[in-house]
Amino acid sequence: MPVVTELLTGFLLLSGSFLMLLAGIGIIRMPDLLTRMHATSKAGALGVGLMACGFAVYFQETSVVVRALAVVVFVIMTAPVAAHVLARAGYFVGIRLWEGTVKDVIKERYDLNTHQLGSSSRKREEED
């Protein structure tokens, strides 16, 4: 195997594992659910993507490359959506926000009686 391929594989795998480590540290160090979800979805998705690309570069077989690309596409498409849904569910069941949170946009639009989330345009129409 050429040295360039080994170096590229090593770089991709180490970069991906470092980002996965940052995602793990983010779970421990971040103060509330929303910031934890942000850290894990961003760093975790990129870390998995880099590691899958490293596997594809190392093996250089069509089946492995296609599977690695499928993994990258799947993770990049699903990780942000899953993080958003989990964070939103956590917010609606009453998880407390960090005291350093500057603005809570959902609080202005969420009706506690009907449990419906309205848009800002609908709220403006009701005020008029």
Steps between C-alpha positions, in 0.01 A plus 500: 500500500640845409619726780263780393200270542617393846556861604159609370332205670678576827408868480131426431473239776683713757299811410174306523591340831606840639163648405323203660705565814390864494139387469545277805660781697214728390248264658682522831598867502204684350252646749159400358325270256491741207872576502580131549289409199676768296846369592421136433313548174760727338823336614358148498363517147821648361711250694307201368519643149877544515550151639282345227700690237818365660371144464412565137847636425670209676308214338448658156238246397182607327271331751677660798506845338128481420418387854717774650333766288158361596597524868621859456182606321277320752675650804511852357129482414376343823723634780379863488136395470529255789676757717232757422217261587664389825579856605148616420346209691725573795398864495129415489518257793657772712876457492646814653718721284842617604486825698736658245248455218451839339173454311222240512313534172276195554362638828341791311325268252402195708150480648512298823124434497471354150863383469526655157793688360397799291699696247600860549276609211193339662579670830522837325162438333339420837639821651355715216 
